[in-house]
């Protein structure tokens, strides 16, 4: 969401005052605000998970965000999926599988 909205807003201007204004306007964007709300909800969910699972089991699943970012970046932002990225994701998935055994 942040990438999409910042892409729409264009490049940041030069200079301290213009960039502060640019970032303030970006922070007031309802879609940008929604990303912070989502991050808060994710934090609350993580806190709840910590009451149910050992951290050594739960934490590796945080790496799944890399997989989701790759897929959503390709689908929503038309970012390229390269062989290197696929290989990296495969290693992450293998690491998650190994660490949760």
C-alpha positions, 0 to 999 in steps of 0.5 A: 500500500505504501509503495503504491501511494508513494508511487502516485505521489511522485518523487520527494522534493529537494530541501528540508521544508518541501520534503517535510510538507511532502511527508506530512501530506503523505501521512494524511493520506487515508491509504497510508494511514490504513497501513499503520492500522494494519501494522497495529493489528498485526502487532496485536495478533503477534502478541496473541500468538506469543501467548499460544506458541513458543517464539522459536516456533512462531517467529520463523513464520514471520518470514512468510511476509517475504513470500507475500510481498514478492507475490503481491508486488508482482500482481499489484505493482507489476514488479518482476519476479526473477530467478534469484527472487524465486531461489531466495523464497525457496530457501526461506520456505525450506528454512521455515520447514526445517526450523519448525520440525 
